């Protein structure tokens, strides 16, 4: 099995993407670290797709996946597809969903399934797929299972893929490797994010490889189940330079053989 390609989740550097000039400079910094692919998420400036493609190309980067608001898939799907095609991007995703509608409502998953099925079918027609990215809120119990398990058990893998976030699975009380193995048939994308504990006994983010997650087993499992892209992300850098954090993660994961 081929090793997954290591990329950067641009949400990490969201504060440095608010103008076209800043975005272009940020792309260069990410490429200089060594990353060749990125997830387009949290970008502050709204560039036309062609200009975004040009900026990526000029930096030597590929936009492998995205996070888009769910309402754009429902109400603007043709343009969503056109934008992804401009970047040669096959993997679309949402970073979250409306909790009241889809998680707190007992019929929420069924509602999502009805909405998503035609969207996923149209994406599939052009060689794209759709993934859901989790936080820890999806680990709230819903019957005998947590909500996230109900989601994937009720919606077929041909319709819904998983973009598991190993930090948030851990924060929700789950085992990332167990989740990866259980839903091994639907994971083109994986978020790499590490967790440590501060002096106040709080869970906090840190560069990958500098916290407490079992990276040897996580990375081995990602390779075994056929993950295509592993995206490094750090939601909060606590005053440190986000580019330095991305660099530390890159160096650490590369030292682990990826």
VOGU-3710 file (C-alpha; in Angstrom, 3 decimals, decimal comma):
1> xxxxxxxxxx> 0,000/0,000/0,000  1,320/3,453/-0,931  2,156/5,850/1,849  -0,331/8,720/2,301  0,804/12,123/1,076  1,489/14,632/3,844  -0,206/18,006/3,503  -1,031/21,142/5,491  -4,506/22,148/6,626  -4,552/25,889/5,907
11> xxxxxxxxxx> -6,937/26,600/8,779  -3,768/26,560/10,877  -2,576/29,778/9,179  -6,007/31,389/8,709  -4,850/34,724/10,151  -2,313/35,007/7,331  -4,736/34,530/4,422  -6,911/37,641/4,652  -5,591/39,336/1,494  -4,423/37,944/-1,833
21> xxxxxxxxxx> -0,893/39,145/-1,133  -0,841/37,483/2,269  -2,235/34,261/0,829  0,421/34,139/-1,888  3,158/34,723/0,699  1,628/32,077/2,969  1,534/29,547/0,133  5,242/30,190/-0,439  6,041/29,684/3,253  4,081/26,423/3,364
31> xxxxxxxxxx> 5,850/25,172/0,244  9,236/26,201/1,629  8,575/23,987/4,664  8,295/21,060/2,273  4,572/20,545/1,893  3,368/19,888/-1,651  -0,369/19,673/-0,981  -2,830/21,630/1,145  -6,406/21,619/2,343  -8,189/24,814/1,351
41> xxxxxxxxxx> -9,980/25,761/4,553  -10,301/28,872/6,680  -8,951/31,150/3,944  -9,923/34,739/4,649  -9,779/36,177/1,139  -12,403/35,089/-1,395  -10,460/34,621/-4,618  -11,981/33,530/-7,935  -11,184/29,872/-8,567  -8,807/30,658/-11,434
51> xxxxxxxxxx> -6,781/33,070/-9,298  -6,596/30,517/-6,489  -5,411/27,905/-8,977  -2,729/30,284/-10,243  -1,538/31,069/-6,721  -1,320/27,358/-5,883  0,529/26,562/-9,109  2,995/29,386/-8,629  3,850/28,055/-5,165  4,146/24,467/-6,383
61> xxxxxxxxxx> 1,183/23,371/-4,283  -1,835/21,177/-5,007  -5,187/21,764/-3,331  -6,091/18,179/-2,485  -9,260/18,822/-0,486  -11,501/21,523/0,939  -13,839/22,509/3,729  -16,947/24,244/2,390  -20,117/25,319/4,209  -22,869/22,735/3,843
71> xxxxxxxxxx> -25,315/25,254/2,397  -23,082/25,703/-0,657  -23,409/22,019/-1,479  -27,170/22,323/-1,144  -27,651/25,610/-2,997  -24,606/26,210/-5,214  -23,344/22,775/-6,194  -22,506/23,543/-9,833  -20,154/26,341/-8,778  -18,689/24,195/-6,001
81> xxxxxxxxxx> -17,838/21,538/-8,582  -16,406/24,086/-11,009  -14,156/25,527/-8,301  -12,853/22,098/-7,313  -12,211/21,201/-10,947  -10,169/24,384/-11,365  -7,854/23,058/-8,653  -7,928/19,416/-9,783  -9,384/18,713/-6,352  -11,389/15,503/-5,938
91> xxxxxxxxxx> -12,148/15,582/-2,213  -14,776/17,967/-0,836  -15,720/18,079/2,827  -17,563/19,985/5,523  -15,869/21,035/8,740  -19,079/20,839/10,772  -22,866/20,805/10,547  -25,707/22,573/12,315  -25,984/20,715/15,632  -29,623/21,559/16,279
101> xxxxxxxxxx> -30,789/20,254/12,903  -28,569/17,223/12,401  -27,392/16,114/15,853  -30,006/17,131/18,394  -32,996/16,216/16,228  -33,690/12,439/16,470  -34,305/12,444/12,714  -31,221/14,510/11,938  -29,171/11,771/10,305  -32,076/10,760/8,104
111> xxxxxxxxxx> -32,539/14,397/7,083  -28,849/14,628/6,206  -28,998/11,372/4,252  -31,880/12,652/2,130  -30,068/15,936/1,456  -26,666/14,383/0,840  -27,570/11,483/-1,442  -28,251/13,583/-4,583  -25,277/15,843/-3,784  -22,937/12,851/-3,493
121> xxxxxxxxxx> -24,328/11,360/-6,706  -23,614/14,553/-8,646  -20,121/14,787/-7,166  -19,465/11,161/-8,100  -20,433/11,875/-11,701  -17,374/14,133/-11,981  -15,035/11,907/-9,953  -15,411/13,693/-6,608  -16,434/12,514/-3,158  -17,742/14,087/0,050
131> xxxxxxxxxx> -16,332/13,714/3,568  -17,463/14,719/7,035  -14,901/16,125/9,479  -15,519/15,437/13,170  -14,854/17,360/16,361  -15,613/15,957/19,821  -19,295/16,974/19,893  -20,145/13,978/17,694  -19,183/11,681/20,577  -22,314/12,553/22,485
141> xxxxxxxxxx> -24,312/9,389/23,104  -27,301/8,834/20,845  -28,999/5,634/21,909  -26,490/2,824/22,323  -23,873/4,521/20,147  -22,232/7,887/19,828  -23,706/10,131/17,127  -20,697/9,715/14,821  -21,094/5,930/14,758  -24,780/6,284/13,960
151> xxxxxxxxxx> -23,882/8,661/11,133  -21,529/6,228/9,421  -23,635/3,164/10,162  -26,727/4,762/8,611  -25,173/6,406/5,522  -23,366/4,196/3,014  -19,688/4,728/2,291  -20,527/5,340/-1,376  -22,351/8,488/-0,228  -20,347/9,693/2,772
161> xxxxxxxxxx> -16,617/9,482/3,436  -14,821/10,156/6,726  -12,223/12,809/7,393  -11,305/11,672/10,884  -9,538/14,128/13,159  -7,390/12,110/15,549  -7,189/14,884/18,156  -10,949/15,351/18,354  -11,622/11,615/18,453  -9,280/11,430/21,444
171> xxxxxxxxxx> -10,913/14,477/23,040  -14,284/12,749/22,639  -13,054/9,699/24,527  -12,464/7,554/21,456  -9,519/5,585/20,109  -8,432/7,025/16,730  -6,966/3,748/15,501  -10,094/1,791/16,393  -12,240/4,286/14,490  -9,900/4,240/11,501
181> xxxxxxxxxx> -10,000/0,450/11,332  -13,768/0,211/11,825  -14,502/2,573/8,930  -11,518/1,663/6,786  -13,541/1,691/3,562  -14,285/5,420/3,619  -11,178/7,407/4,509  -9,427/9,329/1,759  -8,483/12,058/4,264  -7,088/12,155/7,809
191> xxxxxxxxxx> -6,324/15,118/10,068  -3,073/14,831/11,996  -3,201/16,843/15,191  -1,519/16,170/18,524  -2,641/16,632/22,110  -0,783/17,356/25,314  -1,817/18,513/28,808  -0,892/21,862/30,333  -0,249/22,787/33,969  -3,975/23,404/34,482
201> xxxxxxxxxx> -4,792/19,839/33,384  -6,340/21,100/30,154  -6,098/19,322/26,822  -4,214/21,556/24,387  -2,905/21,383/20,817  0,747/20,949/19,944  2,832/20,051/16,887  2,436/16,475/15,715  4,902/14,234/17,504  5,261/16,502/20,539
211> xxxxxxxxxx> 2,184/15,285/22,392  0,682/12,056/23,654  -0,993/10,392/20,672  0,315/7,049/19,427  1,730/8,216/16,111  3,494/4,999/15,184  0,194/3,120/15,234  -1,869/5,971/13,732  0,465/6,367/10,759  0,806/2,630/10,251
221> xxxxxxxxxx> -2,977/2,263/10,223  -3,417/5,184/7,830  -1,104/3,460/5,374  -2,777/0,073/5,815  -6,302/1,333/5,156  -5,348/3,435/2,139  -5,630/7,017/3,379  -4,632/9,260/0,456  -3,864/12,536/2,227  -2,852/13,239/5,841
231> xxxxxxxxxx> -3,382/16,908/6,682  -1,404/18,491/9,510  -3,441/20,978/11,523  -3,059/22,928/14,759  -6,191/24,833/15,745  -4,420/27,017/18,308  -0,713/27,780/18,437  -0,936/29,760/21,716  1,207/32,655/20,520  3,751/30,581/18,613
241> xxxxxxxxxx> 4,227/31,191/14,895  1,742/28,900/13,073  4,258/28,376/10,263  6,815/27,204/12,827  4,212/24,790/14,212  3,496/23,441/10,721  7,242/23,073/10,177  7,765/21,160/13,436  4,901/18,824/12,575  6,278/18,298/9,075
251> xxxxxxxx> 9,763/17,527/10,334  8,471/15,150/13,005  6,179/13,214/10,676  8,876/13,003/8,013  11,240/11,612/10,672  8,643/8,918/11,327  8,953/7,800/7,714  6,301/9,910/5,990
//
